Amino acid sequence: MDGAEELLGDCPVDRPLLSIAIPTFRRPEFLLEAVVSALGQKFDYPFEVIVVDNDPASNGHRLLLDAVPNLLSAPFRYLRNRRNIGEFPNFNRCVEEARGEWVTILHDDDLLHPSWAREMFAVLGTRPSIDGLICDRANLDQRATPVGEGRLKSIARRAVRFLRFGFGQTRRIDARKLFWECPGNTVGFVCRKRDLQAVGGFRADEHPSADHFFYLRFGKRFRLLQFKKTLVSIRIADNSLLAPETHFALARRNHEIRSACIAAGVPRWWARLLPLLTARQVVAMSGFYRVPVTPAQVGRMLGIRVVRDRPLLLWTLRALCRGF
């Protein structure tokens, strides 16, 4: 029998405004922290936290019961799939099982800051035309030797932030912005459940960039904005380092996404920038995750043209194209 069984339920909230949905698979120590961060939201409206475990043999709910006092009286549900359905199909199951009008996906190793829900809905309350809202995020680098940020990188980061938001608090995310950069995975993103389902949810055949493809589909149909505040933490741990094969897959998918952005109305001449963009992505990602993959290797593997990484030239072109 397919589907999911509810191991912990009887949520006291019948019709929550918000569902914080956590797909999980064999990361109990991280899941505990994610659940605590979700339940700890300082929010004035009813919400629920729902976990959908993709391991049919898991007893993760018992570990949570032991570790979280009063879990049974919290707005919390725990479901377990009867079979492993895959990462992104489990995202969709989380959405199907959510009872809230609005829904967000929280990865089981990431964290919501206590004020995330309150501040996001404060923006949504003043801007009723917004259909989806993404917040900014911080890296929680818990590796044995985390990547530091020197003075030049810090200055560059602040400059990019100003180019993105100026003196405002939000910016529109559309195909032109997504051509240059995805605003990140879906942690911290919130939208109406019906709208997420209307664009087809998350697609397994778009792995490992299903979130980037999702934003492109959502932004075509609905009004998608990013909020300036940093309200979530993305965990970087030793066990999350990417394999070279994943870098090749990411490069291929991002090439496909940028081509799709051009088809969605981005200036066609921007296609000439794809070799520079691919080179920058490969160098930045391989440096951050310490995986020895070069632009030349990616070009040969994927059969695409990749040039030498020239970050200053690309940064200048991006600024001129208002790609921030």
Kinemage of the C-alpha trace (Angstrom):
@kinemage 1
@onewidth
@group {chain A} dominant
@subgroup {mainchain}
@vectorlist {calphas} color= white
{ca met a 1} P 0.000 0.000 0.000
{ca asp a 2} L 1.382 3.412 -1.005
{ca gly a 3} L 1.029 6.704 0.826
{ca ala a 4} L 2.113 7.781 4.291
{ca glu a 5} L 1.029 6.698 7.761
{ca glu a 6} L 0.567 9.265 10.505
{ca leu a 7} L 2.596 8.236 13.563
{ca leu a 8} L 2.031 11.397 15.583
{ca gly a 9} L -1.018 13.522 15.011
{ca asp a 10} L -4.024 14.952 16.732
{ca cys a 11} L -2.692 18.433 15.976
{ca pro a 12} L -4.697 20.953 18.066
{ca val a 13} L -4.802 23.377 15.102
{ca asp a 14} L -7.569 22.432 12.656
{ca arg a 15} L -7.060 25.186 10.106
{ca pro a 16} L -3.597 26.709 10.480
{ca leu a 17} L -2.615 29.732 8.453
{ca leu a 18} L 0.827 28.246 7.865
{ca ser a 19} L 2.272 24.757 7.506
{ca ile a 20} L 6.020 24.347 8.087
{ca ala a 21} L 6.726 21.071 6.290
{ca ile a 22} L 9.964 19.158 6.892
{ca pro a 23} L 10.886 16.304 4.523
{ca thr a 24} L 13.470 14.054 6.151
{ca phe a 25} L 15.601 10.996 5.494
{ca arg a 26} L 18.002 9.468 8.032
{ca arg a 27} L 19.308 12.626 9.706
{ca pro a 28} L 17.762 12.430 13.177
{ca glu a 29} L 20.270 14.710 14.917
{ca phe a 30} L 19.722 17.497 12.386
{ca leu a 31} L 15.973 16.874 12.220
{ca leu a 32} L 15.659 17.538 15.946
{ca glu a 33} L 17.192 20.990 15.555
{ca ala a 34} L 15.016 21.765 12.526
{ca val a 35} L 11.836 20.765 14.385
{ca val a 36} L 12.784 22.834 17.446
{ca ser a 37} L 13.438 25.875 15.239
{ca ala a 38} L 10.066 25.412 13.518
{ca leu a 39} L 8.100 24.956 16.747
{ca gly a 40} L 9.898 27.947 18.261
{ca gln a 41} L 8.362 30.471 15.856
{ca lys a 42} L 7.166 33.649 17.562
{ca phe a 43} L 4.017 33.909 15.463
{ca asp a 44} L 0.636 35.354 16.363
{ca tyr a 45} L -1.355 33.124 14.011
{ca pro a 46} L -2.065 29.383 14.124
{ca phe a 47} L 0.539 27.218 12.424
{ca glu a 48} L 1.516 23.574 12.265
{ca val a 49} L 4.803 21.715 11.865
{ca ile a 50} L 4.654 18.542 9.808
{ca val a 51} L 7.440 16.006 9.242
{ca val a 52} L 7.252 13.490 6.396
{ca asp a 53} L 9.875 10.768 6.880
{ca asn a 54} L 11.002 9.088 3.661
{ca asp a 55} L 12.551 6.092 5.465
{ca pro a 56} L 9.913 3.325 5.878
{ca ala a 57} L 11.990 1.743 8.680
{ca ser a 58} L 12.525 4.953 10.648
{ca asn a 59} L 11.588 5.440 14.287
{ca gly a 60} L 12.498 9.104 14.225
{ca his a 61} L 9.239 10.069 15.887
{ca arg a 62} L 10.266 8.207 19.043
{ca leu a 63} L 13.559 10.108 19.188
{ca leu a 64} L 11.671 13.380 18.907
{ca leu a 65} L 9.247 12.351 21.633
{ca asp a 66} L 12.175 11.646 23.946
{ca ala a 67} L 13.990 14.884 23.113
{ca val a 68} L 11.194 17.479 22.845
{ca pro a 69} L 9.083 18.066 25.958
{ca asn a 70} L 5.337 18.507 25.388
{ca leu a 71} L 5.621 17.488 21.729
{ca leu a 72} L 2.237 15.741 21.872
{ca ser a 73} L 0.521 18.995 22.814
{ca ala a 74} L 2.349 21.040 20.167
{ca pro a 75} L 0.951 21.838 16.692
{ca phe a 76} L 2.949 18.925 15.299
{ca arg a 77} L 2.399 15.933 13.038
{ca tyr a 78} L 4.786 13.155 12.002
{ca leu a 79} L 4.127 10.989 8.950
{ca arg a 80} L 6.210 8.136 7.523
{ca asn a 81} L 6.111 7.008 3.912
{ca arg a 82} L 5.381 3.336 3.357
{ca arg a 83} L 8.131 3.324 0.740
{ca asn a 84} L 10.985 5.636 -0.212
{ca ile a 85} L 9.543 7.833 -2.952
{ca gly a 86} L 12.613 10.014 -3.586
{ca glu a 87} L 13.673 13.467 -2.437
{ca phe a 88} L 11.532 15.824 -4.512
{ca pro a 89} L 8.433 13.603 -4.612
{ca asn a 90} L 8.638 13.714 -0.818
{ca phe a 91} L 8.654 17.520 -0.995
{ca asn a 92} L 5.386 17.257 -2.910
{ca arg a 93} L 3.955 14.842 -0.370
{ca cys a 94} L 4.755 17.359 2.370
{ca val a 95} L 2.698 19.903 0.469
{ca glu a 96} L -0.169 17.446 -0.077
{ca glu a 97} L -0.327 16.650 3.639
{ca ala a 98} L -0.114 20.294 4.751
{ca arg a 99} L -3.327 21.763 6.199
{ca gly a 100} L -2.300 25.413 6.072
{ca glu a 101} L -3.305 27.976 3.498
{ca trp a 102} L 0.368 28.931 3.240
{ca val a 103} L 3.217 26.431 3.194
{ca thr a 104} L 6.999 26.428 3.453
{ca ile a 105} L 9.506 23.601 2.989
{ca leu a 106} L 12.222 23.390 5.651
{ca his a 107} L 15.071 20.983 4.870
{ca asp a 108} L 15.761 18.647 7.765
{ca asp a 109} L 19.273 20.030 8.311
{ca asp a 110} L 18.423 23.749 8.123
{ca leu a 111} L 16.988 26.214 10.623
{ca leu a 112} L 14.362 28.945 10.777
{ca his a 113} L 15.196 31.947 12.926
{ca pro a 114} L 12.574 32.515 15.674
{ca ser a 115} L 11.112 35.607 13.966
{ca trp a 116} L 10.947 34.101 10.452
{ca ala a 117} L 7.170 33.586 10.281
{ca arg a 118} L 6.274 36.858 11.992
{ca glu a 119} L 8.502 38.990 9.771
{ca met a 120} L 7.596 37.223 6.532
{ca phe a 121} L 3.872 37.589 7.150
{ca ala a 122} L 4.351 41.213 8.171
{ca val a 123} L 5.657 41.816 4.631
{ca leu a 124} L 2.867 39.756 3.084
{ca gly a 125} L 0.317 41.704 5.122
{ca thr a 126} L 1.474 45.040 3.745
{ca arg a 127} L 1.907 43.755 0.176
{ca pro a 128} L -1.174 41.657 -0.658
{ca ser a 129} L -0.076 41.402 -4.296
{ca ile a 130} L 2.836 39.134 -3.307
{ca asp a 131} L 2.216 35.460 -4.098
{ca gly a 132} L 5.552 34.065 -2.958
{ca leu a 133} L 8.237 35.485 -0.671
{ca ile a 134} L 11.838 34.386 -0.146
{ca cys a 135} L 14.019 35.678 2.676
{ca asp a 136} L 17.782 36.018 2.635
{ca arg a 137} L 19.831 33.289 4.286
{ca ala a 138} L 23.079 32.753 6.172
{ca asn a 139} L 25.439 29.803 5.920
{ca leu a 140} L 25.900 27.784 9.100
{ca asp a 141} L 29.274 26.278 8.205
{ca gln a 142} L 29.894 23.473 10.692
{ca arg a 143} L 32.726 21.784 8.822
{ca ala a 144} L 35.988 21.092 10.621
{ca thr a 145} L 37.629 23.859 8.575
{ca pro a 146} L 34.908 26.316 7.518
{ca val a 147} L 35.393 28.710 4.634
{ca gly a 148} L 36.268 32.123 5.988
{ca glu a 149} L 35.338 35.504 4.584
{ca gly a 150} L 38.164 37.961 4.020
{ca arg a 151} L 37.826 41.719 3.893
{ca leu a 152} L 37.461 41.888 0.100
{ca lys a 153} L 34.747 39.220 0.074
{ca ser a 154} L 32.908 41.026 2.851
{ca ile a 155} L 32.999 44.313 0.915
{ca ala a 156} L 31.861 42.554 -2.262
{ca arg a 157} L 28.992 40.866 -0.425
{ca arg a 158} L 27.748 44.187 0.963
{ca ala a 159} L 28.052 45.822 -2.460
{ca val a 160} L 26.022 43.051 -4.080
{ca arg a 161} L 23.413 43.361 -1.351
{ca phe a 162} L 23.052 47.081 -2.050
{ca leu a 163} L 22.819 46.477 -5.806
{ca arg a 164} L 20.033 43.974 -5.149
{ca phe a 165} L 17.905 45.931 -2.711
{ca gly a 166} L 19.182 49.513 -2.670
{ca phe a 167} L 17.408 51.249 0.209
{ca gly a 168} L 14.335 49.023 -0.130
{ca gln a 169} L 13.384 45.839 1.690
{ca thr a 170} L 12.266 43.629 -1.206
{ca arg a 171} L 13.107 42.940 -4.842
{ca arg a 172} L 11.196 41.196 -7.612
{ca ile a 173} L 12.488 37.781 -8.718
{ca asp a 174} L 11.762 37.052 -12.371
{ca ala a 175} L 13.439 35.300 -15.301
{ca arg a 176} L 15.993 38.119 -15.679
{ca lys a 177} L 17.145 37.696 -12.085
{ca leu a 178} L 17.063 33.893 -12.233
{ca phe a 179} L 19.253 33.935 -15.338
{ca trp a 180} L 22.103 35.291 -13.246
{ca glu a 181} L 21.536 33.479 -9.986
{ca cys a 182} L 19.043 31.378 -8.086
{ca pro a 183} L 18.154 33.020 -4.741
{ca gly a 184} L 18.927 29.666 -3.099
{ca asn a 185} L 17.013 26.542 -2.244
{ca thr a 186} L 13.445 26.776 -1.007
{ca val a 187} L 14.300 27.090 2.692
{ca gly a 188} L 12.692 30.325 3.867
{ca phe a 189} L 10.328 30.515 0.875
{ca val a 190} L 6.591 30.723 1.580
{ca cys a 191} L 3.580 30.713 -0.737
{ca arg a 192} L -0.027 29.537 -0.828
{ca lys a 193} L -0.384 25.786 -1.029
{ca arg a 194} L -2.701 26.028 -4.017
{ca asp a 195} L -0.201 28.156 -5.955
{ca leu a 196} L 2.665 25.755 -5.312
{ca gln a 197} L 0.547 22.891 -6.597
{ca ala a 198} L -0.692 24.948 -9.567
{ca val a 199} L 2.837 25.133 -11.019
{ca gly a 200} L 3.379 21.389 -10.594
{ca gly a 201} L 5.389 21.376 -7.380
{ca phe a 202} L 8.897 19.921 -7.554
{ca arg a 203} L 9.987 17.591 -10.353
{ca ala a 204} L 12.338 14.675 -9.789
{ca asp a 205} L 13.649 14.837 -13.356
{ca glu a 206} L 15.035 18.334 -12.619
{ca his a 207} L 17.387 17.071 -9.876
{ca pro a 208} L 19.639 18.504 -8.483
{ca ser a 209} L 18.265 21.943 -9.464
{ca ala a 210} L 14.546 21.328 -8.978
{ca asp a 211} L 14.253 24.355 -6.695
{ca his a 212} L 15.722 26.667 -9.359
{ca phe a 213} L 13.365 25.286 -12.018
{ca phe a 214} L 10.488 25.662 -9.547
{ca tyr a 215} L 11.244 29.348 -8.992
{ca leu a 216} L 11.282 29.904 -12.760
{ca arg a 217} L 7.854 28.278 -13.195
{ca phe a 218} L 6.438 30.073 -10.152
{ca gly a 219} L 7.806 33.458 -11.211
{ca lys a 220} L 6.263 33.129 -14.671
{ca arg a 221} L 2.783 32.724 -13.232
{ca phe a 222} L 2.862 34.515 -9.888
{ca arg a 223} L 4.453 37.543 -8.244
{ca leu a 224} L 7.647 36.358 -6.522
{ca leu a 225} L 9.714 38.638 -4.275
{ca gln a 226} L 12.767 38.344 -2.059
{ca phe a 227} L 12.887 39.931 1.399
{ca lys a 228} L 16.153 41.570 2.444
{ca lys a 229} L 16.283 40.162 5.975
{ca thr a 230} L 18.344 37.090 6.862
{ca leu a 231} L 15.877 34.781 8.599
{ca val a 232} L 17.110 31.226 7.916
{ca ser a 233} L 20.371 29.325 8.292
{ca ile a 234} L 21.584 26.810 5.721
{ca arg a 235} L 23.749 24.146 7.327
{ca ile a 236} L 27.029 23.220 5.664
{ca ala a 237} L 28.486 20.074 7.225
{ca asp a 238} L 31.261 17.644 6.297
{ca asn a 239} L 28.720 15.039 5.224
{ca ser a 240} L 27.053 17.440 2.789
{ca leu a 241} L 30.064 18.001 0.528
{ca leu a 242} L 29.182 17.601 -3.100
{ca ala a 243} L 30.682 14.870 -5.278
{ca pro a 244} L 32.228 15.832 -8.651
{ca glu a 245} L 29.283 14.152 -10.407
{ca thr a 246} L 26.922 16.554 -8.654
{ca his a 247} L 28.941 19.541 -9.903
{ca phe a 248} L 28.646 18.278 -13.462
{ca ala a 249} L 24.900 17.797 -13.003
{ca leu a 250} L 24.506 21.276 -11.494
{ca ala a 251} L 26.420 22.855 -14.363
{ca arg a 252} L 24.242 21.059 -16.907
{ca arg a 253} L 21.013 22.007 -15.138
{ca asn a 254} L 22.006 25.638 -14.714
{ca his a 255} L 22.864 25.804 -18.403
{ca glu a 256} L 19.369 24.444 -19.147
{ca ile a 257} L 17.748 26.899 -16.717
{ca arg a 258} L 19.473 29.899 -18.283
{ca ser a 259} L 18.395 28.731 -21.721
{ca ala a 260} L 14.835 28.474 -20.377
{ca cys a 261} L 15.138 32.019 -18.965
{ca ile a 262} L 16.060 33.271 -22.439
{ca ala a 263} L 12.987 31.510 -23.833
{ca ala a 264} L 10.957 33.256 -21.101
{ca gly a 265} L 11.878 36.725 -22.315
{ca val a 266} L 15.457 37.416 -21.205
{ca pro a 267} L 17.418 39.295 -23.918
{ca arg a 268} L 18.673 36.719 -26.393
{ca trp a 269} L 22.154 38.207 -26.576
{ca trp a 270} L 22.661 37.230 -22.925
{ca ala a 271} L 23.217 33.696 -24.240
{ca arg a 272} L 26.735 34.852 -25.139
{ca leu a 273} L 27.407 35.185 -21.403
{ca leu a 274} L 26.723 31.514 -20.664
{ca pro a 275} L 30.399 30.404 -20.915
{ca leu a 276} L 31.440 33.084 -18.398
{ca leu a 277} L 28.559 32.254 -16.058
{ca thr a 278} L 29.305 28.536 -16.133
{ca ala a 279} L 32.991 29.110 -15.413
{ca arg a 280} L 32.196 31.370 -12.448
{ca gln a 281} L 29.693 28.893 -11.035
{ca val a 282} L 32.115 25.977 -11.264
{ca val a 283} L 34.999 27.871 -9.661
{ca ala a 284} L 32.821 29.299 -6.862
{ca met a 285} L 31.080 26.017 -6.053
{ca ser a 286} L 34.192 23.838 -6.238
{ca gly a 287} L 36.049 26.315 -4.013
{ca phe a 288} L 33.306 26.471 -1.396
{ca tyr a 289} L 32.724 22.708 -1.320
{ca arg a 290} L 36.392 21.852 -1.893
{ca val a 291} L 35.742 19.577 -4.837
{ca pro a 292} L 38.532 19.614 -7.495
{ca val a 293} L 36.420 20.346 -10.560
{ca thr a 294} L 37.545 22.878 -13.184
{ca pro a 295} L 35.600 24.774 -15.869
{ca ala a 296} L 37.569 22.936 -18.563
{ca gln a 297} L 36.518 19.557 -17.132
{ca val a 298} L 32.883 20.649 -17.040
{ca gly a 299} L 33.057 21.880 -20.608
{ca arg a 300} L 34.498 18.581 -21.855
{ca met a 301} L 32.093 16.482 -19.826
{ca leu a 302} L 28.984 18.392 -20.917
{ca gly a 303} L 30.090 19.229 -24.433
{ca ile a 304} L 29.547 22.955 -23.937
{ca arg a 305} L 31.807 25.954 -24.410
{ca val a 306} L 33.364 27.144 -21.155
{ca val a 307} L 35.955 29.914 -20.917
{ca arg a 308} L 38.437 30.960 -18.273
{ca asp a 309} L 36.889 32.327 -15.077
{ca arg a 310} L 36.897 36.129 -15.183
{ca pro a 311} L 34.870 37.261 -12.147
{ca leu a 312} L 35.572 41.013 -12.462
{ca leu a 313} L 34.442 41.097 -16.092
{ca leu a 314} L 31.329 39.086 -15.277
{ca trp a 315} L 30.528 41.280 -12.250
{ca thr a 316} L 30.783 44.400 -14.445
{ca leu a 317} L 28.581 42.932 -17.172
{ca arg a 318} L 26.046 41.831 -14.586
{ca ala a 319} L 25.896 45.321 -13.091
{ca leu a 320} L 25.440 46.881 -16.527
{ca cys a 321} L 22.633 44.414 -17.301
{ca arg a 322} L 21.002 45.139 -13.915
{ca gly a 323} L 21.334 41.465 -13.117
{ca phe a 324} L 21.460 41.946 -9.368
